[in-house]
Amino acid sequence: MSKRMFTNEQGKELLKNKNVSKCSLKSITYAPNFKVKAVKLYYDKGLSPKQIFAEAGFNIAMIGSETPKRCLQGWRKLYNKKGVAGLLRDNRGKSKNGGRFKTKGLSDKEKIEYLEAKVAYLKAENDFLAKLRAARKE
């Protein structure tokens, strides 16, 4: 992850660009249509990532010289895997197996089963750690 930090003025300048949908102190969220356009320019016209970003009105010195390359690598990978639809949707935090277990909408019986399984797991984890500590002391 980049160590770059934007000032408030830089953030405001970035938000003026129509190809930016959000900007925080550490990151830029690019507009979905810009992602599609950038990938198509890369494949169809053979433009370099820096050229694409410069033509889109980005200050390369401000966003970082490696940012265009990294962004396009990820967008191309997503485009090759899921097509244009993959670029139009924000997939951050949407892993298919990860994340927290959802307890909303569960019946009381299902919640109890989940919590009992969680308690059993934590007890087993504590037992394992206790044995590990005991083995260290010997």
N, CA, C and O atoms as CSV, one atom per row, in Angstrom:
chain,resi,resn,atom,element,x,y,z
A,1,MET,N,N,0.834,-1.172,0.000
A,1,MET,CA,C,0.000,0.000,0.000
A,1,MET,C,C,0.879,1.236,0.000
A,1,MET,O,O,1.955,1.252,0.597
A,2,SER,N,N,0.420,2.239,-0.657
A,2,SER,CA,C,1.180,3.465,-0.811
A,2,SER,C,C,1.256,4.239,0.504
A,2,SER,O,O,0.328,4.212,1.312
A,3,LYS,N,N,2.372,4.922,0.700
A,3,LYS,CA,C,2.534,5.751,1.883
A,3,LYS,C,C,2.183,7.208,1.578
A,3,LYS,O,O,2.348,8.086,2.425
A,4,ARG,N,N,1.707,7.450,0.383
A,4,ARG,CA,C,1.390,8.811,-0.033
A,4,ARG,C,C,0.183,9.325,0.735
A,4,ARG,O,O,-0.750,8.580,1.033
A,5,MET,N,N,0.224,10.606,1.046
A,5,MET,CA,C,-0.891,11.265,1.731
A,5,MET,C,C,-1.229,12.528,0.945
A,5,MET,O,O,-0.335,13.288,0.572
A,6,PHE,N,N,-2.499,12.750,0.699
A,6,PHE,CA,C,-2.931,13.952,0.002
A,6,PHE,C,C,-3.265,15.039,1.008
A,6,PHE,O,O,-3.794,14.767,2.086
A,7,THR,N,N,-2.952,16.261,0.645
A,7,THR,CA,C,-3.379,17.388,1.473
A,7,THR,C,C,-4.838,17.680,1.145
A,7,THR,O,O,-5.372,17.139,0.177
A,8,ASN,N,N,-5.483,18.520,1.930
A,8,ASN,CA,C,-6.877,18.881,1.650
A,8,ASN,C,C,-6.996,19.567,0.292
A,8,ASN,O,O,-7.964,19.346,-0.437
A,9,GLU,N,N,-6.014,20.395,-0.046
A,9,GLU,CA,C,-6.044,21.088,-1.341
A,9,GLU,C,C,-5.922,20.097,-2.498
A,9,GLU,O,O,-6.623,20.209,-3.504
A,10,GLN,N,N,-5.028,19.132,-2.340
A,10,GLN,CA,C,-4.871,18.115,-3.381
A,10,GLN,C,C,-6.144,17.291,-3.524
A,10,GLN,O,O,-6.563,16.969,-4.636
A,11,GLY,N,N,-6.755,16.951,-2.395
A,11,GLY,CA,C,-8.014,16.198,-2.437
A,11,GLY,C,C,-9.098,16.966,-3.167
A,11,GLY,O,O,-9.838,16.394,-3.967
A,12,LYS,N,N,-9.195,18.254,-2.897
A,12,LYS,CA,C,-10.193,19.084,-3.589
A,12,LYS,C,C,-9.910,19.152,-5.081
A,12,LYS,O,O,-10.826,19.101,-5.901
A,13,GLU,N,N,-8.619,19.270,-5.428
A,13,GLU,CA,C,-8.248,19.308,-6.840
A,13,GLU,C,C,-8.604,17.994,-7.539
A,13,GLU,O,O,-9.110,17.998,-8.661
A,14,LEU,N,N,-8.336,16.874,-6.867
A,14,LEU,CA,C,-8.665,15.571,-7.453
A,14,LEU,C,C,-10.170,15.407,-7.640
A,14,LEU,O,O,-10.615,14.855,-8.647
A,15,LEU,N,N,-10.953,15.884,-6.675
A,15,LEU,CA,C,-12.412,15.747,-6.765
A,15,LEU,C,C,-12.999,16.572,-7.906
A,15,LEU,O,O,-14.110,16.293,-8.355
A,16,LYS,N,N,-12.278,17.576,-8.379
A,16,LYS,CA,C,-12.739,18.378,-9.525
A,16,LYS,C,C,-12.696,17.574,-10.821
A,16,LYS,O,O,-13.406,17.879,-11.779
A,17,ASN,N,N,-11.848,16.537,-10.835
A,17,ASN,CA,C,-11.724,15.696,-12.020
A,17,ASN,C,C,-12.954,14.795,-12.121
A,17,ASN,O,O,-13.315,14.126,-11.153
A,18,LYS,N,N,-13.593,14.778,-13.284
A,18,LYS,CA,C,-14.818,13.988,-13.473
A,18,LYS,C,C,-14.566,12.484,-13.386
A,18,LYS,O,O,-15.506,11.702,-13.244
A,19,ASN,N,N,-13.297,12.080,-13.471
A,19,ASN,CA,C,-12.956,10.662,-13.415
A,19,ASN,C,C,-12.726,10.152,-11.994
A,19,ASN,O,O,-12.368,8.991,-11.800
A,20,VAL,N,N,-12.931,11.015,-11.005
A,20,VAL,CA,C,-12.775,10.643,-9.604
A,20,VAL,C,C,-14.149,10.668,-8.952
A,20,VAL,O,O,-14.857,11.672,-9.027
A,21,SER,N,N,-14.528,9.563,-8.313
A,21,SER,CA,C,-15.820,9.558,-7.625
A,21,SER,C,C,-15.661,9.887,-6.142
A,21,SER,O,O,-16.554,10.488,-5.545
A,22,LYS,N,N,-14.518,9.494,-5.533
A,22,LYS,CA,C,-14.244,9.799,-4.124
A,22,LYS,C,C,-12.751,9.975,-3.952
A,22,LYS,O,O,-11.948,9.467,-4.735
A,23,CYS,N,N,-12.399,10.707,-2.909
A,23,CYS,CA,C,-10.987,10.880,-2.598
A,23,CYS,C,C,-10.844,11.075,-1.097
A,23,CYS,O,O,-11.530,11.910,-0.507
A,24,SER,N,N,-9.955,10.308,-0.480
A,24,SER,CA,C,-9.656,10.476,0.943
A,24,SER,C,C,-8.214,10.955,1.052
A,24,SER,O,O,-7.569,11.238,0.042
A,25,LEU,N,N,-7.721,11.043,2.259
A,25,LEU,CA,C,-6.333,11.470,2.446
A,25,LEU,C,C,-5.339,10.467,1.864
A,25,LEU,O,O,-4.227,10.842,1.492
A,26,LYS,N,N,-5.735,9.186,1.784
A,26,LYS,CA,C,-4.818,8.147,1.331
A,26,LYS,C,C,-5.172,7.507,-0.005
A,26,LYS,O,O,-4.306,6.907,-0.642
A,27,SER,N,N,-6.415,7.619,-0.441
A,27,SER,CA,C,-6.783,6.873,-1.644
A,27,SER,C,C,-7.732,7.652,-2.550
A,27,SER,O,O,-8.400,8.602,-2.142
A,28,ILE,N,N,-7.752,7.201,-3.787
A,28,ILE,CA,C,-8.634,7.771,-4.810
A,28,ILE,C,C,-9.550,6.650,-5.283
A,28,ILE,O,O,-9.092,5.542,-5.562
A,29,THR,N,N,-10.843,6.940,-5.374
A,29,THR,CA,C,-11.781,5.997,-5.973
A,29,THR,C,C,-12.138,6.558,-7.340
A,29,THR,O,O,-12.704,7.645,-7.456
A,30,TYR,N,N,-11.801,5.801,-8.363
A,30,TYR,CA,C,-12.000,6.258,-9.735
A,30,TYR,C,C,-13.407,5.929,-10.200
A,30,TYR,O,O,-13.997,4.939,-9.766
A,31,ALA,N,N,-13.942,6.757,-11.079
A,31,ALA,CA,C,-15.279,6.548,-11.629
A,31,ALA,C,C,-15.279,5.266,-12.466
A,31,ALA,O,O,-14.325,5.004,-13.200
A,32,PRO,N,N,-16.331,4.479,-12.359
A,32,PRO,CA,C,-16.383,3.216,-13.113
A,32,PRO,C,C,-16.227,3.399,-14.619
A,32,PRO,O,O,-15.559,2.599,-15.275
A,33,ASN,N,N,-16.842,4.449,-15.173
A,33,ASN,CA,C,-16.734,4.644,-16.627
A,33,ASN,C,C,-15.300,4.994,-17.036
A,33,ASN,O,O,-14.885,4.693,-18.155
A,34,PHE,N,N,-14.544,5.628,-16.136
A,34,PHE,CA,C,-13.131,5.912,-16.432
A,34,PHE,C,C,-12.331,4.613,-16.478
A,34,PHE,O,O,-11.445,4.457,-17.319
A,35,LYS,N,N,-12.639,3.686,-15.582
A,35,LYS,CA,C,-11.932,2.409,-15.573
A,35,LYS,C,C,-12.133,1.672,-16.902
A,35,LYS,O,O,-11.186,1.148,-17.488
A,36,VAL,N,N,-13.375,1.645,-17.358
A,36,VAL,CA,C,-13.690,0.969,-18.628
A,36,VAL,C,C,-12.958,1.662,-19.773
A,36,VAL,O,O,-12.334,1.011,-20.612
A,37,LYS,N,N,-13.043,2.987,-19.796
A,37,LYS,CA,C,-12.400,3.762,-20.857
A,37,LYS,C,C,-10.890,3.545,-20.853
A,37,LYS,O,O,-10.283,3.388,-21.913
A,38,ALA,N,N,-10.278,3.533,-19.662
A,38,ALA,CA,C,-8.833,3.350,-19.551
A,38,ALA,C,C,-8.399,1.983,-20.075
A,38,ALA,O,O,-7.415,1.881,-20.808
A,39,VAL,N,N,-9.118,0.952,-19.709
A,39,VAL,CA,C,-8.770,-0.400,-20.173
A,39,VAL,C,C,-8.921,-0.496,-21.688
A,39,VAL,O,O,-8.085,-1.100,-22.360
A,40,LYS,N,N,-9.981,0.096,-22.224
A,40,LYS,CA,C,-10.180,0.047,-23.683
A,40,LYS,C,C,-9.102,0.833,-24.421
A,40,LYS,O,O,-8.630,0.397,-25.471
A,41,LEU,N,N,-8.707,1.989,-23.884
A,41,LEU,CA,C,-7.622,2.753,-24.502
A,41,LEU,C,C,-6.320,1.970,-24.462
A,41,LEU,O,O,-5.537,2.018,-25.411
A,42,TYR,N,N,-6.084,1.262,-23.392
A,42,TYR,CA,C,-4.870,0.463,-23.258
A,42,TYR,C,C,-4.856,-0.659,-24.297
A,42,TYR,O,O,-3.859,-0.857,-24.991
A,43,TYR,N,N,-5.957,-1.385,-24.398
A,43,TYR,CA,C,-6.006,-2.512,-25.333
A,43,TYR,C,C,-6.151,-2.071,-26.787
A,43,TYR,O,O,-5.450,-2.584,-27.660
A,44,ASP,N,N,-7.047,-1.129,-27.055
A,44,ASP,CA,C,-7.349,-0.764,-28.440
A,44,ASP,C,C,-6.309,0.165,-29.065
A,44,ASP,O,O,-5.914,-0.036,-30.213
A,45,LYS,N,N,-5.867,1.166,-28.332
A,45,LYS,CA,C,-4.946,2.159,-28.897
A,45,LYS,C,C,-3.512,1.967,-28.438
A,45,LYS,O,O,-2.609,2.629,-28.948
A,46,GLY,N,N,-3.288,1.080,-27.488
A,46,GLY,CA,C,-1.935,0.800,-27.035
A,46,GLY,C,C,-1.292,1.926,-26.239
A,46,GLY,O,O,-0.067,2.022,-26.177
A,47,LEU,N,N,-2.106,2.775,-25.632
A,47,LEU,CA,C,-1.556,3.867,-24.835
A,47,LEU,C,C,-0.984,3.336,-23.526
A,47,LEU,O,O,-1.462,2.339,-22.985
A,48,SER,N,N,0.042,4.013,-23.029
A,48,SER,CA,C,0.625,3.611,-21.749
A,48,SER,C,C,-0.276,4.094,-20.621
A,48,SER,O,O,-1.053,5.030,-20.811
A,49,PRO,N,N,-0.184,3.464,-19.442
A,49,PRO,CA,C,-1.000,3.903,-18.313
A,49,PRO,C,C,-0.815,5.381,-17.977
A,49,PRO,O,O,-1.788,6.078,-17.689
A,50,LYS,N,N,0.434,5.864,-18.014
A,50,LYS,CA,C,0.683,7.275,-17.703
A,50,LYS,C,C,0.011,8.190,-18.726
A,50,LYS,O,O,-0.544,9.225,-18.357
A,51,GLN,N,N,0.054,7.818,-20.011
A,51,GLN,CA,C,-0.601,8.623,-21.051
A,51,GLN,C,C,-2.105,8.681,-20.813
A,51,GLN,O,O,-2.721,9.738,-20.952
A,52,ILE,N,N,-2.690,7.550,-20.458
A,52,ILE,CA,C,-4.135,7.487,-20.232
A,52,ILE,C,C,-4.527,8.410,-19.082
A,52,ILE,O,O,-5.483,9.177,-19.195
A,53,PHE,N,N,-3.789,8.336,-17.981
A,53,PHE,CA,C,-4.103,9.162,-16.813
A,53,PHE,C,C,-3.852,10.639,-17.106
A,53,PHE,O,O,-4.625,11.496,-16.678
A,54,ALA,N,N,-2.771,10.942,-17.834
A,54,ALA,CA,C,-2.466,12.340,-18.165
A,54,ALA,C,C,-3.559,12.925,-19.052
A,54,ALA,O,O,-3.989,14.060,-18.844
A,55,GLU,N,N,-4.014,12.149,-20.049
A,55,GLU,CA,C,-5.086,12.622,-20.940
A,55,GLU,C,C,-6.398,12.786,-20.182
A,55,GLU,O,O,-7.249,13.583,-20.579
A,56,ALA,N,N,-6.564,12.043,-19.103
A,56,ALA,CA,C,-7.787,12.149,-18.300
A,56,ALA,C,C,-7.721,13.318,-17.319
A,56,ALA,O,O,-8.670,13.553,-16.571
A,57,GLY,N,N,-6.618,14.044,-17.320
A,57,GLY,CA,C,-6.519,15.237,-16.505
A,57,GLY,C,C,-5.903,15.041,-15.136
A,57,GLY,O,O,-6.061,15.896,-14.265
A,58,PHE,N,N,-5.204,13.934,-14.925
A,58,PHE,CA,C,-4.567,13.681,-13.634
A,58,PHE,C,C,-3.159,14.246,-13.614
A,58,PHE,O,O,-2.446,14.185,-14.615
A,59,ASN,N,N,-2.763,14.789,-12.488
A,59,ASN,CA,C,-1.406,15.260,-12.265
A,59,ASN,C,C,-0.603,14.052,-11.778
A,59,ASN,O,O,-0.748,13.623,-10.633
A,60,ILE,N,N,0.241,13.509,-12.653
A,60,ILE,CA,C,0.990,12.285,-12.347
A,60,ILE,C,C,1.913,12.500,-11.148
A,60,ILE,O,O,2.096,11.590,-10.340
A,61,ALA,N,N,2.490,13.684,-11.027
A,61,ALA,CA,C,3.377,13.961,-9.890
A,61,ALA,C,C,2.600,13.896,-8.579
A,61,ALA,O,O,3.152,13.496,-7.554
A,62,MET,N,N,1.328,14.286,-8.599
A,62,MET,CA,C,0.523,14.290,-7.383
A,62,MET,C,C,0.068,12.884,-7.002
A,62,MET,O,O,0.171,12.494,-5.839
A,63,ILE,N,N,-0.431,12.123,-7.970
A,63,ILE,CA,C,-0.978,10.801,-7.640
A,63,ILE,C,C,0.095,9.738,-7.506
A,63,ILE,O,O,-0.144,8.686,-6.913
A,64,GLY,N,N,1.275,10.000,-8.051
A,64,GLY,CA,C,2.373,9.041,-7.976
A,64,GLY,C,C,2.624,8.415,-9.333
A,64,GLY,O,O,1.685,8.098,-10.064
A,65,SER,N,N,3.875,8.241,-9.664
A,65,SER,CA,C,4.217,7.755,-11.006
A,65,SER,C,C,3.854,6.287,-11.215
A,65,SER,O,O,3.647,5.859,-12.350
A,66,GLU,N,N,3.775,5.519,-10.142
A,66,GLU,CA,C,3.435,4.100,-10.266
A,66,GLU,C,C,1.932,3.836,-10.195
A,66,GLU,O,O,1.477,2.747,-10.546
A,67,THR,N,N,1.170,4.811,-9.748
A,67,THR,CA,C,-0.275,4.624,-9.574
A,67,THR,C,C,-0.983,4.224,-10.870
A,67,THR,O,O,-1.763,3.271,-10.856
A,68,PRO,N,N,-0.742,4.916,-11.993
A,68,PRO,CA,C,-1.434,4.503,-13.223
A,68,PRO,C,C,-1.165,3.053,-13.596
A,68,PRO,O,O,-2.080,2.327,-13.987
A,69,LYS,N,N,0.084,2.633,-13.476
A,69,LYS,CA,C,0.446,1.257,-13.834
A,69,LYS,C,C,-0.267,0.252,-12.932
A,69,LYS,O,O,-0.830,-0.734,-13.409
A,70,ARG,N,N,-0.238,0.516,-11.601
A,70,ARG,CA,C,-0.881,-0.405,-10.650
A,70,ARG,C,C,-2.385,-0.471,-10.870
A,70,ARG,O,O,-2.976,-1.550,-10.850
A,71,CYS,N,N,-2.996,0.682,-11.077
A,71,CYS,CA,C,-4.447,0.711,-11.297
A,71,CYS,C,C,-4.827,-0.077,-12.546
A,71,CYS,O,O,-5.739,-0.903,-12.518
A,72,LEU,N,N,-4.119,0.186,-13.638
A,72,LEU,CA,C,-4.457,-0.498,-14.886
A,72,LEU,C,C,-4.212,-1.993,-14.801
A,72,LEU,O,O,-4.951,-2.769,-15.407
A,73,GLN,N,N,-3.186,-2.420,-14.061
A,73,GLN,CA,C,-2.962,-3.859,-13.892
A,73,GLN,C,C,-4.174,-4.518,-13.242
A,73,GLN,O,O,-4.654,-5.553,-13.705
A,74,GLY,N,N,-4.659,-3.913,-12.174
A,74,GLY,CA,C,-5.830,-4.462,-11.487
A,74,GLY,C,C,-7.079,-4.412,-12.341
A,74,GLY,O,O,-7.855,-5.367,-12.370
A,75,TRP,N,N,-7.276,-3.309,-13.033
A,75,TRP,CA,C,-8.468,-3.163,-13.865
A,75,TRP,C,C,-8.447,-4.132,-15.039
A,75,TRP,O,O,-9.484,-4.683,-15.409
A,76,ARG,N,N,-7.262,-4.346,-15.632
A,76,ARG,CA,C,-7.166,-5.298,-16.753
A,76,ARG,C,C,-7.468,-6.711,-16.272
A,76,ARG,O,O,-8.166,-7.472,-16.943
A,77,LYS,N,N,-6.937,-7.052,-15.107
A,77,LYS,CA,C,-7.181,-8.392,-14.547
A,77,LYS,C,C,-8.679,-8.599,-14.319
A,77,LYS,O,O,-9.228,-9.648,-14.660
A,78,LEU,N,N,-9.330,-7.597,-13.745
A,78,LEU,CA,C,-10.762,-7.672,-13.494
A,78,LEU,C,C,-11.548,-7.713,-14.801
A,78,LEU,O,O,-12.527,-8.449,-14.917
A,79,TYR,N,N,-11.121,-6.927,-15.781
A,79,TYR,CA,C,-11.784,-6.888,-17.091
A,79,TYR,C,C,-11.673,-8.247,-17.780
A,79,TYR,O,O,-12.642,-8.737,-18.360
A,80,ASN,N,N,-10.491,-8.850,-17.712
A,80,ASN,CA,C,-10.303,-10.163,-18.351
A,80,ASN,C,C,-11.112,-11.250,-17.667
A,80,ASN,O,O,-11.534,-12.212,-18.309
A,81,LYS,N,N,-11.331,-11.101,-16.365
A,81,LYS,CA,C,-12.055,-12.118,-15.603
A,81,LYS,C,C,-13.560,-11.928,-15.680
A,81,LYS,O,O,-14.295,-12.896,-15.879
A,82,LYS,N,N,-14.040,-10.665,-15.521
A,82,LYS,CA,C,-15.476,-10.422,-15.410
A,82,LYS,C,C,-16.044,-9.492,-16.468
A,82,LYS,O,O,-17.247,-9.231,-16.479
A,83,GLY,N,N,-15.191,-8.983,-17.363
A,83,GLY,CA,C,-15.661,-8.101,-18.422
A,83,GLY,C,C,-15.972,-6.706,-17.908
A,83,GLY,O,O,-15.563,-6.327,-16.810
A,84,VAL,N,N,-16.699,-5.948,-18.716
A,84,VAL,CA,C,-17.042,-4.568,-18.378
A,84,VAL,C,C,-17.853,-4.508,-17.091
A,84,VAL,O,O,-17.685,-3.575,-16.305
A,85,ALA,N,N,-18.723,-5.475,-16.860
A,85,ALA,CA,C,-19.561,-5.480,-15.658
A,85,ALA,C,C,-18.715,-5.505,-14.388
A,85,ALA,O,O,-19.103,-4.918,-13.377
A,86,GLY,N,N,-17.584,-6.165,-14.427
A,86,GLY,CA,C,-16.703,-6.218,-13.274
A,86,GLY,C,C,-16.109,-4.869,-12.927
A,86,GLY,O,O,-15.878,-4.560,-11.758
A,87,LEU,N,N,-15.863,-4.062,-13.960
A,87,LEU,CA,C,-15.303,-2.731,-13.732
A,87,LEU,C,C,-16.362,-1.729,-13.284
A,87,LEU,O,O,-16.044,-0.750,-12.610
A,88,LEU,N,N,-17.592,-1.964,-13.648
A,88,LEU,CA,C,-18.660,-1.025,-13.314
A,88,LEU,C,C,-19.147,-1.176,-11.877
A,88,LEU,O,O,-19.821,-0.289,-11.353
A,89,ARG,N,N,-18.811,-2.291,-11.241
A,89,ARG,CA,C,-19.275,-2.553,-9.884
A,89,ARG,C,C,-18.108,-2.437,-8.908
A,89,ARG,O,O,-16.993,-2.847,-9.231
A,90,ASP,N,N,-18.346,-1.888,-7.732
A,90,ASP,CA,C,-17.316,-1.792,-6.705
A,90,ASP,C,C,-17.307,-3.102,-5.929
A,90,ASP,O,O,-18.281,-3.435,-5.254
A,91,ASN,N,N,-16.213,-3.840,-6.026
A,91,ASN,CA,C,-16.136,-5.174,-5.427
A,91,ASN,C,C,-15.344,-5.199,-4.128
A,91,ASN,O,O,-15.120,-6.272,-3.567
A,92,ARG,N,N,-14.919,-4.043,-3.640
A,92,ARG,CA,C,-14.112,-4.044,-2.421
A,92,ARG,C,C,-14.941,-4.538,-1.248
A,92,ARG,O,O,-16.074,-4.104,-1.037
A,93,GLY,N,N,-14.356,-5.452,-0.493
A,93,GLY,CA,C,-15.033,-5.993,0.686
A,93,GLY,C,C,-16.107,-7.009,0.367
A,93,GLY,O,O,-16.928,-7.329,1.228
A,94,LYS,N,N,-16.120,-7.519,-0.840
A,94,LYS,CA,C,-17.161,-8.448,-1.251
A,94,LYS,C,C,-16.571,-9.818,-1.582
A,94,LYS,O,O,-16.810,-10.344,-2.669
A,95,SER,N,N,-15.808,-10.398,-0.666
A,95,SER,CA,C,-15.252,-11.716,-0.943
A,95,SER,C,C,-16.362,-12.746,-0.818
A,95,SER,O,O,-17.318,-12.555,-0.066
A,96,LYS,N,N,-16.229,-13.841,-1.562
A,96,LYS,CA,C,-17.320,-14.815,-1.543
A,96,LYS,C,C,-17.308,-15.700,-0.311
A,96,LYS,O,O,-18.357,-16.217,0.071
A,97,ASN,N,N,-16.155,-15.894,0.328
A,97,ASN,CA,C,-16.105,-16.756,1.505
A,97,ASN,C,C,-15.718,-16.029,2.780
A,97,ASN,O,O,-15.916,-16.552,3.877
A,98,GLY,N,N,-15.178,-14.852,2.651
A,98,GLY,CA,C,-14.652,-14.159,3.817
A,98,GLY,C,C,-15.699,-13.319,4.518
A,98,GLY,O,O,-16.883,-13.348,4.183
A,99,GLY,N,N,-15.237,-12.588,5.478
A,99,GLY,CA,C,-16.115,-11.676,6.180
A,99,GLY,C,C,-16.715,-12.284,7.430
A,99,GLY,O,O,-16.514,-13.456,7.747
A,100,ARG,N,N,-17.435,-11.466,8.107
A,100,ARG,CA,C,-18.058,-11.851,9.367
A,100,ARG,C,C,-19.319,-12.664,9.098
A,100,ARG,O,O,-20.017,-12.442,8.109
A,101,PHE,N,N,-19.595,-13.598,9.983
A,101,PHE,CA,C,-20.803,-14.406,9.864
A,101,PHE,C,C,-22.027,-13.518,10.064
A,101,PHE,O,O,-22.059,-12.713,10.995
A,102,LYS,N,N,-23.002,-13.650,9.229
A,102,LYS,CA,C,-24.196,-12.815,9.298
A,102,LYS,C,C,-25.207,-13.419,10.262
A,102,LYS,O,O,-25.681,-14.535,10.046
A,103,THR,N,N,-25.541,-12.691,11.326
A,103,THR,CA,C,-26.524,-13.188,12.287
A,103,THR,C,C,-27.878,-12.519,12.102
A,103,THR,O,O,-28.864,-12.926,12.716
A,104,LYS,N,N,-27.929,-11.497,11.260
A,104,LYS,CA,C,-29.230,-10.862,11.013
A,104,LYS,C,C,-30.113,-11.811,10.219
A,104,LYS,O,O,-29.654,-12.482,9.295
A,105,GLY,N,N,-31.345,-11.856,10.580
A,105,GLY,CA,C,-32.289,-12.691,9.845
A,105,GLY,C,C,-32.275,-14.152,10.257
A,105,GLY,O,O,-33.040,-14.948,9.713
A,106,LEU,N,N,-31.428,-14.520,11.198
A,106,LEU,CA,C,-31.410,-15.908,11.657
A,106,LEU,C,C,-32.448,-16.102,12.757
A,106,LEU,O,O,-32.770,-15.179,13.506
A,107,SER,N,N,-32.955,-17.310,12.832
A,107,SER,CA,C,-33.889,-17.612,13.913
A,107,SER,C,C,-33.103,-17.739,15.216
A,107,SER,O,O,-31.875,-17.831,15.203
A,108,ASP,N,N,-33.812,-17.743,16.331
A,108,ASP,CA,C,-33.155,-17.878,17.632
A,108,ASP,C,C,-32.391,-19.196,17.724
A,108,ASP,O,O,-31.296,-19.245,18.285
A,109,LYS,N,N,-32.964,-20.250,17.178
A,109,LYS,CA,C,-32.317,-21.562,17.215
A,109,LYS,C,C,-30.989,-21.523,16.436
A,109,LYS,O,O,-29.977,-22.049,16.898
A,110,GLU,N,N,-31.009,-20.902,15.266
A,110,GLU,CA,C,-29.793,-20.809,14.453
A,110,GLU,C,C,-28.729,-19.953,15.139
A,110,GLU,O,O,-27.541,-20.271,15.073
A,111,LYS,N,N,-29.146,-18.869,15.798
A,111,LYS,CA,C,-28.195,-18.024,16.534
A,111,LYS,C,C,-27.551,-18.797,17.681
A,111,LYS,O,O,-26.347,-18.695,17.916
A,112,ILE,N,N,-28.371,-19.570,18.391
A,112,ILE,CA,C,-27.849,-20.369,19.504
A,112,ILE,C,C,-26.841,-21.391,18.991
A,112,ILE,O,O,-25.785,-21.574,19.595
A,113,GLU,N,N,-27.157,-22.060,17.879
A,113,GLU,CA,C,-26.230,-23.034,17.298
A,113,GLU,C,C,-24.915,-22.370,16.908
A,113,GLU,O,O,-23.837,-22.916,17.145
A,114,TYR,N,N,-25.014,-21.192,16.309
A,114,TYR,CA,C,-23.813,-20.456,15.907
A,114,TYR,C,C,-22.971,-20.089,17.135
A,114,TYR,O,O,-21.755,-20.281,17.144
A,115,LEU,N,N,-23.626,-19.563,18.157
A,115,LEU,CA,C,-22.899,-19.144,19.356
A,115,LEU,C,C,-22.294,-20.337,20.106
A,115,LEU,O,O,-21.203,-20.225,20.666
A,116,GLU,N,N,-22.995,-21.477,20.119
A,116,GLU,CA,C,-22.445,-22.672,20.758
A,116,GLU,C,C,-21.203,-23.151,20.010
A,116,GLU,O,O,-20.221,-23.565,20.627
A,117,ALA,N,N,-21.250,-23.094,18.692
A,117,ALA,CA,C,-20.080,-23.494,17.898
A,117,ALA,C,C,-18.914,-22.536,18.145
A,117,ALA,O,O,-17.761,-22.960,18.222
A,118,LYS,N,N,-19.218,-21.266,18.267
A,118,LYS,CA,C,-18.181,-20.269,18.528
A,118,LYS,C,C,-17.544,-20.497,19.903
A,118,LYS,O,O,-16.323,-20.416,20.035
A,119,VAL,N,N,-18.352,-20.781,20.919
A,119,VAL,CA,C,-17.841,-21.050,22.261
A,119,VAL,C,C,-16.949,-22.299,22.237
A,119,VAL,O,O,-15.882,-22.316,22.851
A,120,ALA,N,N,-17.390,-23.332,21.533
A,120,ALA,CA,C,-16.598,-24.564,21.458
A,120,ALA,C,C,-15.250,-24.286,20.783
A,120,ALA,O,O,-14.219,-24.797,21.220
A,121,TYR,N,N,-15.260,-23.494,19.741
A,121,TYR,CA,C,-14.021,-23.141,19.046
A,121,TYR,C,C,-13.080,-22.376,19.979
A,121,TYR,O,O,-11.888,-22.677,20.048
A,122,LEU,N,N,-13.613,-21.398,20.689
A,122,LEU,CA,C,-12.791,-20.594,21.594
A,122,LEU,C,C,-12.234,-21.419,22.748
A,122,LEU,O,O,-11.099,-21.205,23.174
A,123,LYS,N,N,-13.026,-22.362,23.257
A,123,LYS,CA,C,-12.534,-23.250,24.317
A,123,LYS,C,C,-11.374,-24.104,23.803
A,123,LYS,O,O,-10.360,-24.260,24.483
A,124,ALA,N,N,-11.531,-24.653,22.599
A,124,ALA,CA,C,-10.464,-25.466,22.010
A,124,ALA,C,C,-9.210,-24.617,21.791
A,124,ALA,O,O,-8.092,-25.082,22.008
A,125,GLU,N,N,-9.405,-23.379,21.362
A,125,GLU,CA,C,-8.269,-22.479,21.159
A,125,GLU,C,C,-7.557,-22.187,22.482
A,125,GLU,O,O,-6.327,-22.180,22.535
A,126,ASN,N,N,-8.314,-21.949,23.538
A,126,ASN,CA,C,-7.729,-21.704,24.854
A,126,ASN,C,C,-6.975,-22.924,25.367
A,126,ASN,O,O,-5.886,-22.790,25.924
A,127,ASP,N,N,-7.546,-24.115,25.184
A,127,ASP,CA,C,-6.871,-25.348,25.602
A,127,ASP,C,C,-5.544,-25.513,24.862
A,127,ASP,O,O,-4.529,-25.868,25.463
A,128,PHE,N,N,-5.562,-25.257,23.579
A,128,PHE,CA,C,-4.343,-25.369,22.770
A,128,PHE,C,C,-3.276,-24.393,23.267
A,128,PHE,O,O,-2.109,-24.758,23.408
A,129,LEU,N,N,-3.681,-23.163,23.528
A,129,LEU,CA,C,-2.729,-22.157,24.006
A,129,LEU,C,C,-2.189,-22.515,25.390
A,129,LEU,O,O,-1.014,-22.281,25.670
A,130,ALA,N,N,-3.029,-23.077,26.254
A,130,ALA,CA,C,-2.579,-23.497,27.573
A,130,ALA,C,C,-1.535,-24.598,27.467
A,130,ALA,O,O,-0.530,-24.577,28.179
A,131,LYS,N,N,-1.773,-25.575,26.566
A,131,LYS,CA,C,-0.800,-26.650,26.355
A,131,LYS,C,C,0.506,-26.094,25.788
A,131,LYS,O,O,1.589,-26.549,26.155
A,132,LEU,N,N,0.405,-25.130,24.911
A,132,LEU,CA,C,1.581,-24.517,24.309
A,132,LEU,C,C,2.401,-23.784,25.371
A,132,LEU,O,O,3.628,-23.881,25.379
A,133,ARG,N,N,1.741,-23.058,26.259
A,133,ARG,CA,C,2.440,-22.363,27.336
A,133,ARG,C,C,3.101,-23.352,28.303
A,133,ARG,O,O,4.218,-23.134,28.773
A,134,ALA,N,N,2.385,-24.440,28.585
A,134,ALA,CA,C,2.930,-25.461,29.495
A,134,ALA,C,C,4.163,-26.123,28.881
A,134,ALA,O,O,5.128,-26.415,29.588
A,135,ALA,N,N,4.134,-26.355,27.590
A,135,ALA,CA,C,5.265,-26.985,26.906
A,135,ALA,C,C,6.471,-26.057,26.899
A,135,ALA,O,O,7.607,-26.527,26.956
A,136,ARG,N,N,6.248,-24.757,26.831
A,136,ARG,CA,C,7.346,-23.786,26.849
A,136,ARG,C,C,8.048,-23.744,28.203
A,136,ARG,O,O,9.262,-23.552,28.280
A,137,LYS,N,N,7.275,-23.924,29.261
A,137,LYS,CA,C,7.824,-23.838,30.614
A,137,LYS,C,C,8.672,-25.049,30.969
A,137,LYS,O,O,9.532,-24.959,31.845
A,138,GLU,N,N,8.454,-26.159,30.320
A,138,GLU,CA,C,9.185,-27.396,30.626
A,138,GLU,C,C,10.606,-27.346,30.153
A,138,GLU,O,O,11.351,-28.309,30.335
